[in-house]
Amino acid sequence: MNKINELINICDNKLELLKKMLQMTKNQNHIVLTTDMGKLTNNIKEKQKIIDKINELDMEFLKVFNEVKTLLNVKSMEEISLTQYPQFVEVKTRIEKIMEYLEDIKKIDDENTLLVENEFNELKKKMKNVKVQQSSRKIASAYNKKYASVSGVFLDNNN
């Protein structure tokens, strides 16, 4: 059936995009550690482009799959006879591979999110310390200015 081959092609295209996304997610880990926010922003934008393409493929897959379900008079993937339509084994195999990639990407992405949160918290601490130091300097400066014009007075108690 030609529609099943179309599903296989859609899955293959999605797998290629997921491979790229996995590599970008791994690279993102390194970028976060080097705290290069420009590269991180570019990486996130590129990943978003891939996600948009994947979403388009998913919509196309659903459209074609719904057509297949209608043609075969089934309600779910499990109802499709693999003996009658052996190419559908390829679709299922690719879907399993897609799920593996998605799990790997999510795991690394969760690690990256934690790294970014930790880096952000460290930055907040450093900024707070700088603010406290600036405030202390301001107070010390104001104190020194107020008493800078005061000269010492000595009293002689022998009179």
MARMIMI-718979 format. One record per residue: residue number from 1; residue in three letters; chain; x, y, z of N, C-alpha, C in turn. Coordinates in steps of 0.1 Angstrom, whole numbers, always signed. Layout:
+-----+-----+-------+-------+-------+-------+-------+-------+-------+-------+-------+-------+
|   n | res | chain |  n.px |  n.py |  n.pz | ca.px | ca.py | ca.pz |  c.px |  c.py |  c.pz |
+-----+-----+-------+-------+-------+-------+-------+-------+-------+-------+-------+-------+
| NUM | ALA |     A |     X |     Y |     Z |     X |     Y |     Z |     X |     Y |     Z |
...
+-----+-----+-------+-------+-------+-------+-------+-------+-------+-------+-------+-------+
//
This chain:
+-----+-----+-------+-------+-------+-------+-------+-------+-------+-------+-------+-------+
|   n | res | chain |  n.px |  n.py |  n.pz | ca.px | ca.py | ca.pz |  c.px |  c.py |  c.pz |
+-----+-----+-------+-------+-------+-------+-------+-------+-------+-------+-------+-------+
|   1 | MET |     A |    +9 |   -12 |    +0 |    +0 |    +0 |    +0 |    +9 |   +12 |    +0 |
|   2 | ASN |     A |    +6 |   +21 |    -9 |   +14 |   +34 |   -11 |   +13 |   +43 |    +2 |
|   3 | LYS |     A |    +2 |   +43 |    +8 |    +1 |   +52 |   +20 |   +10 |   +47 |   +31 |
|   4 | ILE |     A |   +12 |   +34 |   +33 |   +21 |   +29 |   +43 |   +36 |   +34 |   +40 |
|   5 | ASN |     A |   +39 |   +33 |   +27 |   +53 |   +38 |   +23 |   +54 |   +53 |   +26 |
|   6 | GLU |     A |   +43 |   +60 |   +24 |   +44 |   +74 |   +28 |   +46 |   +76 |   +43 |
|   7 | LEU |     A |   +40 |   +68 |   +51 |   +42 |   +69 |   +65 |   +56 |   +66 |   +69 |
|   8 | ILE |     A |   +62 |   +56 |   +62 |   +76 |   +52 |   +64 |   +85 |   +64 |   +61 |
|   9 | ASN |     A |   +83 |   +70 |   +50 |   +91 |   +82 |   +46 |   +90 |   +93 |   +56 |
|  10 | ILE |     A |   +78 |   +96 |   +61 |   +76 |  +106 |   +71 |   +84 |  +103 |   +83 |
|  11 | CYS |     A |   +83 |   +90 |   +87 |   +91 |   +86 |   +99 |  +106 |   +88 |   +97 |
|  12 | ASP |     A |  +110 |   +84 |   +85 |  +125 |   +85 |   +82 |  +129 |  +100 |   +83 |
|  13 | ASN |     A |  +121 |  +109 |   +77 |  +124 |  +123 |   +78 |  +124 |  +128 |   +92 |
|  14 | LYS |     A |  +115 |  +123 |  +100 |  +114 |  +127 |  +114 |  +127 |  +122 |  +122 |
|  15 | LEU |     A |  +131 |  +110 |  +119 |  +143 |  +104 |  +125 |  +155 |  +112 |  +122 |
|  16 | GLU |     A |  +156 |  +117 |  +110 |  +168 |  +125 |  +106 |  +168 |  +138 |  +114 |
|  17 | LEU |     A |  +156 |  +144 |  +115 |  +155 |  +157 |  +123 |  +158 |  +154 |  +138 |
|  18 | LEU |     A |  +154 |  +143 |  +143 |  +156 |  +140 |  +157 |  +171 |  +137 |  +160 |
|  19 | LYS |     A |  +178 |  +131 |  +150 |  +192 |  +129 |  +151 |  +200 |  +142 |  +153 |
|  20 | LYS |     A |  +196 |  +152 |  +144 |  +201 |  +165 |  +145 |  +198 |  +172 |  +158 |
|  21 | MET |     A |  +186 |  +170 |  +163 |  +182 |  +176 |  +175 |  +189 |  +170 |  +187 |
|  22 | LEU |     A |  +191 |  +157 |  +187 |  +199 |  +150 |  +197 |  +213 |  +156 |  +198 |
|  23 | GLN |     A |  +219 |  +157 |  +186 |  +233 |  +163 |  +186 |  +233 |  +177 |  +191 |
|  24 | MET |     A |  +223 |  +185 |  +187 |  +223 |  +199 |  +192 |  +220 |  +199 |  +207 |
|  25 | THR |     A |  +212 |  +190 |  +212 |  +210 |  +190 |  +227 |  +222 |  +186 |  +234 |
|  26 | LYS |     A |  +230 |  +177 |  +229 |  +243 |  +173 |  +235 |  +253 |  +185 |  +235 |
|  27 | ASN |     A |  +253 |  +192 |  +223 |  +261 |  +204 |  +222 |  +257 |  +215 |  +232 |
|  28 | GLN |     A |  +244 |  +216 |  +234 |  +239 |  +226 |  +243 |  +244 |  +224 |  +257 |
|  29 | ASN |     A |  +246 |  +212 |  +261 |  +252 |  +209 |  +274 |  +266 |  +216 |  +275 |
|  30 | HIS |     A |  +274 |  +214 |  +265 |  +288 |  +220 |  +265 |  +287 |  +236 |  +265 |
|  31 | ILE |     A |  +277 |  +241 |  +257 |  +275 |  +255 |  +256 |  +272 |  +261 |  +270 |
|  32 | VAL |     A |  +263 |  +254 |  +277 |  +259 |  +259 |  +290 |  +271 |  +260 |  +300 |
|  33 | LEU |     A |  +279 |  +249 |  +299 |  +291 |  +249 |  +308 |  +301 |  +260 |  +305 |
|  34 | THR |     A |  +301 |  +264 |  +292 |  +310 |  +275 |  +289 |  +304 |  +289 |  +291 |
|  35 | THR |     A |  +291 |  +289 |  +295 |  +283 |  +301 |  +298 |  +284 |  +311 |  +286 |
|  36 | ASP |     A |  +283 |  +306 |  +274 |  +283 |  +314 |  +262 |  +268 |  +316 |  +258 |
|  37 | MET |     A |  +262 |  +327 |  +263 |  +248 |  +329 |  +262 |  +244 |  +332 |  +247 |
|  38 | GLY |     A |  +253 |  +337 |  +239 |  +250 |  +340 |  +225 |  +249 |  +326 |  +218 |
|  39 | LYS |     A |  +258 |  +317 |  +220 |  +257 |  +304 |  +214 |  +245 |  +296 |  +219 |
|  40 | LEU |     A |  +242 |  +298 |  +232 |  +230 |  +291 |  +237 |  +218 |  +296 |  +230 |
|  41 | THR |     A |  +216 |  +309 |  +229 |  +205 |  +314 |  +222 |  +203 |  +309 |  +208 |
|  42 | ASN |     A |  +215 |  +309 |  +201 |  +214 |  +304 |  +187 |  +211 |  +289 |  +186 |
|  43 | ASN |     A |  +216 |  +282 |  +196 |  +213 |  +267 |  +196 |  +198 |  +265 |  +199 |
|  44 | ILE |     A |  +192 |  +273 |  +208 |  +178 |  +272 |  +211 |  +169 |  +275 |  +199 |
|  45 | LYS |     A |  +174 |  +286 |  +191 |  +166 |  +290 |  +180 |  +167 |  +279 |  +169 |
|  46 | GLU |     A |  +178 |  +273 |  +167 |  +180 |  +262 |  +157 |  +171 |  +250 |  +161 |
|  47 | LYS |     A |  +171 |  +247 |  +174 |  +163 |  +236 |  +179 |  +148 |  +239 |  +176 |
|  48 | GLN |     A |  +144 |  +251 |  +178 |  +130 |  +255 |  +176 |  +126 |  +253 |  +161 |
|  49 | LYS |     A |  +136 |  +256 |  +152 |  +133 |  +254 |  +138 |  +131 |  +239 |  +135 |
|  50 | ILE |     A |  +139 |  +231 |  +141 |  +137 |  +216 |  +139 |  +124 |  +212 |  +145 |
|  51 | ILE |     A |  +121 |  +217 |  +157 |  +108 |  +213 |  +163 |   +96 |  +217 |  +154 |
|  52 | ASP |     A |   +97 |  +229 |  +148 |   +86 |  +233 |  +139 |   +85 |  +223 |  +127 |
|  53 | LYS |     A |   +96 |  +219 |  +122 |   +96 |  +209 |  +111 |   +90 |  +196 |  +115 |
|  54 | ILE |     A |   +94 |  +192 |  +127 |   +89 |  +179 |  +133 |   +74 |  +180 |  +135 |
|  55 | ASN |     A |   +69 |  +192 |  +139 |   +55 |  +194 |  +141 |   +47 |  +192 |  +128 |
|  56 | GLU |     A |   +53 |  +198 |  +117 |   +47 |  +197 |  +104 |   +47 |  +182 |  +100 |
|  57 | LEU |     A |   +58 |  +175 |  +102 |   +58 |  +160 |   +99 |   +47 |  +153 |  +107 |
|  58 | ASP |     A |   +46 |  +156 |  +119 |   +36 |  +150 |  +128 |   +22 |  +152 |  +122 |
|  59 | MET |     A |   +19 |  +164 |  +118 |    +6 |  +167 |  +112 |    +4 |  +159 |   +99 |
|  60 | GLU |     A |   +14 |  +158 |   +91 |   +13 |  +151 |   +79 |   +11 |  +136 |   +82 |
|  61 | PHE |     A |   +19 |  +131 |   +92 |   +17 |  +117 |   +96 |    +3 |  +114 |  +100 |
|  62 | LEU |     A |    -3 |  +122 |  +109 |   -16 |  +120 |  +113 |   -26 |  +120 |  +102 |
|  63 | LYS |     A |   -24 |  +129 |   +93 |   -33 |  +130 |   +81 |   -33 |  +117 |   +73 |
|  64 | VAL |     A |   -21 |  +112 |   +70 |   -19 |  +100 |   +62 |   -24 |   +88 |   +70 |
|  65 | PHE |     A |   -20 |   +88 |   +83 |   -24 |   +76 |   +91 |   -40 |   +75 |   +92 |
|  66 | ASN |     A |   -46 |   +87 |   +93 |   -61 |   +87 |   +94 |   -67 |   +81 |   +81 |
|  67 | GLU |     A |   -60 |   +85 |   +70 |   -64 |   +79 |   +57 |   -63 |   +64 |   +56 |
|  68 | VAL |     A |   -51 |   +59 |   +62 |   -49 |   +45 |   +62 |   -59 |   +38 |   +71 |
|  69 | LYS |     A |   -62 |   +44 |   +82 |   -72 |   +38 |   +91 |   -86 |   +37 |   +84 |
|  70 | THR |     A |   -89 |   +47 |   +77 |  -102 |   +47 |   +69 |  -102 |   +36 |   +59 |
|  71 | LEU |     A |   -91 |   +36 |   +51 |   -90 |   +26 |   +40 |   -90 |   +11 |   +45 |
|  72 | LEU |     A |   -84 |    +9 |   +57 |   -83 |    -4 |   +62 |   -95 |    -7 |   +72 |
|  73 | ASN |     A |  -103 |    +3 |   +75 |  -114 |    +2 |   +84 |  -110 |    -3 |   +98 |
|  74 | VAL |     A |  -100 |    +4 |  +103 |   -95 |    +1 |  +117 |   -95 |   +14 |  +125 |
|  75 | LYS |     A |   -95 |   +13 |  +138 |   -95 |   +24 |  +147 |   -81 |   +28 |  +153 |
|  76 | SER |     A |   -72 |   +18 |  +153 |   -59 |   +20 |  +159 |   -48 |   +12 |  +151 |
|  77 | MET |     A |   -36 |   +16 |  +154 |   -25 |    +9 |  +148 |   -24 |    -6 |  +151 |
|  78 | GLU |     A |   -28 |    -9 |  +163 |   -28 |   -23 |  +167 |   -37 |   -32 |  +159 |
|  79 | GLU |     A |   -47 |   -26 |  +154 |   -57 |   -34 |  +146 |   -52 |   -38 |  +132 |
|  80 | ILE |     A |   -42 |   -32 |  +127 |   -37 |   -34 |  +114 |   -30 |   -47 |  +113 |
|  81 | SER |     A |   -34 |   -56 |  +104 |   -28 |   -69 |  +103 |   -14 |   -68 |   +97 |
|  82 | LEU |     A |    -4 |   -73 |  +105 |   +10 |   -72 |  +100 |   +12 |   -83 |   +89 |
|  83 | THR |     A |    +5 |   -94 |   +90 |    +6 |  -104 |   +80 |    +0 |   -99 |   +66 |
|  84 | GLN |     A |   -11 |   -92 |   +67 |   -17 |   -87 |   +55 |    -9 |   -74 |   +49 |
|  85 | TYR |     A |    -3 |   -67 |   +59 |    +4 |   -54 |   +55 |   +18 |   -55 |   +62 |
|  86 | PRO |     A |   +27 |   -63 |   +57 |   +40 |   -64 |   +63 |   +48 |   -52 |   +63 |
|  87 | GLN |     A |   +46 |   -42 |   +54 |   +53 |   -30 |   +54 |   +50 |   -22 |   +67 |
|  88 | PHE |     A |   +39 |   -25 |   +73 |   +35 |   -17 |   +85 |   +45 |   -20 |   +97 |
|  89 | VAL |     A |   +52 |   -32 |   +96 |   +62 |   -35 |  +106 |   +73 |   -24 |  +106 |
|  90 | GLU |     A |   +76 |   -19 |   +94 |   +86 |    -8 |   +93 |   +81 |    +4 |   +99 |
|  91 | VAL |     A |   +68 |    +7 |   +98 |   +63 |   +19 |  +104 |   +64 |   +18 |  +120 |
|  92 | LYS |     A |   +60 |    +7 |  +125 |   +61 |    +4 |  +139 |   +75 |    +5 |  +144 |
|  93 | THR |     A |   +84 |    -1 |  +137 |   +99 |    -1 |  +141 |  +104 |   +13 |  +141 |
|  94 | ARG |     A |  +100 |   +21 |  +131 |  +105 |   +35 |  +131 |   +99 |   +43 |  +142 |
|  95 | ILE |     A |   +86 |   +41 |  +145 |   +80 |   +48 |  +156 |   +87 |   +45 |  +169 |
|  96 | GLU |     A |   +91 |   +32 |  +171 |   +98 |   +28 |  +184 |  +111 |   +36 |  +184 |
|  97 | LYS |     A |  +118 |   +37 |  +173 |  +131 |   +44 |  +172 |  +129 |   +59 |  +175 |
|  98 | ILE |     A |  +118 |   +64 |  +170 |  +115 |   +78 |  +173 |  +113 |   +80 |  +188 |
|  99 | MET |     A |  +106 |   +71 |  +194 |  +103 |   +72 |  +208 |  +117 |   +72 |  +216 |
| 100 | GLU |     A |  +126 |   +63 |  +212 |  +139 |   +62 |  +218 |  +146 |   +75 |  +217 |
| 101 | TYR |     A |  +146 |   +81 |  +205 |  +153 |   +94 |  +204 |  +147 |  +105 |  +213 |
| 102 | LEU |     A |  +134 |  +105 |  +213 |  +127 |  +115 |  +221 |  +130 |  +114 |  +236 |
| 103 | GLU |     A |  +131 |  +101 |  +241 |  +135 |   +99 |  +255 |  +149 |  +104 |  +257 |
| 104 | ASP |     A |  +158 |  +101 |  +248 |  +172 |  +105 |  +250 |  +173 |  +120 |  +250 |
| 105 | ILE |     A |  +166 |  +127 |  +241 |  +166 |  +141 |  +240 |  +160 |  +147 |  +253 |
| 106 | LYS |     A |  +149 |  +142 |  +258 |  +143 |  +147 |  +270 |  +153 |  +146 |  +282 |
| 107 | LYS |     A |  +159 |  +134 |  +283 |  +169 |  +132 |  +294 |  +180 |  +142 |  +294 |
| 108 | ILE |     A |  +186 |  +144 |  +282 |  +197 |  +154 |  +281 |  +192 |  +168 |  +283 |
| 109 | ASP |     A |  +180 |  +171 |  +278 |  +174 |  +184 |  +279 |  +171 |  +187 |  +294 |
| 110 | ASP |     A |  +166 |  +177 |  +301 |  +163 |  +179 |  +315 |  +176 |  +183 |  +323 |
| 111 | GLU |     A |  +187 |  +176 |  +319 |  +200 |  +178 |  +325 |  +205 |  +193 |  +322 |
| 112 | ASN |     A |  +203 |  +197 |  +309 |  +207 |  +210 |  +305 |  +199 |  +221 |  +313 |
| 113 | THR |     A |  +186 |  +218 |  +314 |  +177 |  +228 |  +322 |  +182 |  +229 |  +336 |
| 114 | LEU |     A |  +186 |  +218 |  +342 |  +191 |  +219 |  +356 |  +205 |  +227 |  +356 |
| 115 | LEU |     A |  +213 |  +224 |  +346 |  +226 |  +232 |  +345 |  +223 |  +247 |  +344 |
| 116 | VAL |     A |  +214 |  +250 |  +335 |  +211 |  +265 |  +333 |  +205 |  +271 |  +346 |
| 117 | GLU |     A |  +196 |  +263 |  +353 |  +191 |  +268 |  +366 |  +202 |  +270 |  +376 |
| 118 | ASN |     A |  +212 |  +261 |  +377 |  +223 |  +262 |  +386 |  +232 |  +274 |  +383 |
| 119 | GLU |     A |  +234 |  +276 |  +370 |  +243 |  +287 |  +365 |  +235 |  +300 |  +368 |
| 120 | PHE |     A |  +222 |  +301 |  +366 |  +215 |  +313 |  +369 |  +215 |  +316 |  +384 |
| 121 | ASN |     A |  +213 |  +306 |  +392 |  +213 |  +308 |  +407 |  +227 |  +313 |  +411 |
| 122 | GLU |     A |  +238 |  +307 |  +406 |  +251 |  +312 |  +409 |  +253 |  +327 |  +405 |
| 123 | LEU |     A |  +248 |  +330 |  +393 |  +248 |  +344 |  +389 |  +241 |  +353 |  +398 |
| 124 | LYS |     A |  +229 |  +349 |  +402 |  +221 |  +357 |  +412 |  +228 |  +359 |  +425 |
| 125 | LYS |     A |  +235 |  +349 |  +430 |  +243 |  +350 |  +442 |  +254 |  +360 |  +440 |
| 126 | LYS |     A |  +261 |  +359 |  +429 |  +272 |  +369 |  +426 |  +267 |  +383 |  +425 |
| 127 | MET |     A |  +256 |  +385 |  +419 |  +250 |  +398 |  +417 |  +246 |  +404 |  +431 |
| 128 | LYS |     A |  +240 |  +395 |  +439 |  +236 |  +399 |  +453 |  +248 |  +404 |  +461 |
| 129 | ASN |     A |  +259 |  +396 |  +460 |  +272 |  +400 |  +467 |  +277 |  +413 |  +462 |
| 130 | VAL |     A |  +277 |  +415 |  +449 |  +282 |  +428 |  +443 |  +273 |  +439 |  +448 |
| 131 | LYS |     A |  +260 |  +437 |  +449 |  +251 |  +447 |  +454 |  +254 |  +451 |  +468 |
| 132 | VAL |     A |  +256 |  +440 |  +476 |  +259 |  +442 |  +491 |  +272 |  +450 |  +492 |
| 133 | GLN |     A |  +282 |  +446 |  +484 |  +295 |  +453 |  +484 |  +293 |  +468 |  +480 |
| 134 | GLN |     A |  +286 |  +471 |  +470 |  +284 |  +484 |  +466 |  +276 |  +492 |  +477 |
| 135 | SER |     A |  +267 |  +486 |  +483 |  +259 |  +493 |  +494 |  +269 |  +496 |  +505 |
| 136 | SER |     A |  +277 |  +486 |  +509 |  +287 |  +488 |  +520 |  +296 |  +500 |  +517 |
| 137 | ARG |     A |  +301 |  +500 |  +504 |  +310 |  +511 |  +500 |  +303 |  +525 |  +501 |
| 138 | LYS |     A |  +290 |  +525 |  +497 |  +282 |  +537 |  +497 |  +281 |  +542 |  +512 |
| 139 | ILE |     A |  +278 |  +533 |  +521 |  +276 |  +537 |  +535 |  +290 |  +542 |  +540 |
| 140 | ALA |     A |  +300 |  +535 |  +537 |  +314 |  +539 |  +542 |  +318 |  +552 |  +537 |
| 141 | SER |     A |  +315 |  +554 |  +524 |  +318 |  +567 |  +518 |  +310 |  +578 |  +524 |
| 142 | ALA |     A |  +297 |  +576 |  +526 |  +289 |  +587 |  +533 |  +294 |  +590 |  +547 |
| 143 | TYR |     A |  +298 |  +580 |  +554 |  +303 |  +581 |  +568 |  +316 |  +589 |  +568 |
| 144 | ASN |     A |  +325 |  +586 |  +558 |  +338 |  +593 |  +557 |  +336 |  +607 |  +554 |
| 145 | LYS |     A |  +327 |  +610 |  +545 |  +324 |  +624 |  +540 |  +319 |  +632 |  +552 |
| 146 | LYS |     A |  +310 |  +626 |  +560 |  +303 |  +634 |  +571 |  +314 |  +638 |  +581 |
| 147 | TYR |     A |  +323 |  +629 |  +584 |  +333 |  +632 |  +595 |  +346 |  +636 |  +589 |
| 148 | ALA |     A |  +348 |  +638 |  +577 |  +361 |  +642 |  +571 |  +365 |  +656 |  +575 |
| 149 | SER |     A |  +355 |  +665 |  +577 |  +359 |  +679 |  +581 |  +361 |  +681 |  +596 |
| 150 | VAL |     A |  +358 |  +671 |  +604 |  +359 |  +672 |  +618 |  +374 |  +669 |  +622 |
| 151 | SER |     A |  +380 |  +679 |  +629 |  +394 |  +677 |  +633 |  +394 |  +674 |  +648 |
| 152 | GLY |     A |  +404 |  +668 |  +652 |  +405 |  +664 |  +666 |  +407 |  +676 |  +676 |
| 153 | VAL |     A |  +401 |  +675 |  +687 |  +402 |  +685 |  +698 |  +407 |  +679 |  +710 |
| 154 | PHE |     A |  +418 |  +685 |  +716 |  +424 |  +680 |  +728 |  +421 |  +689 |  +739 |
| 155 | LEU |     A |  +417 |  +683 |  +750 |  +414 |  +691 |  +762 |  +425 |  +688 |  +773 |
| 156 | ASP |     A |  +429 |  +699 |  +779 |  +439 |  +698 |  +789 |  +433 |  +698 |  +802 |
| 157 | ASN |     A |  +433 |  +688 |  +809 |  +427 |  +687 |  +822 |  +435 |  +693 |  +834 |
| 158 | ASN |     A |  +447 |  +698 |  +831 |  +456 |  +703 |  +842 |  +452 |  +717 |  +846 |
| 159 | ASN |     A |  +444 |  +724 |  +840 |  +440 |  +737 |  +844 |  +433 |  +738 |  +856 |
+-----+-----+-------+-------+-------+-------+-------+-------+-------+-------+-------+-------+
//
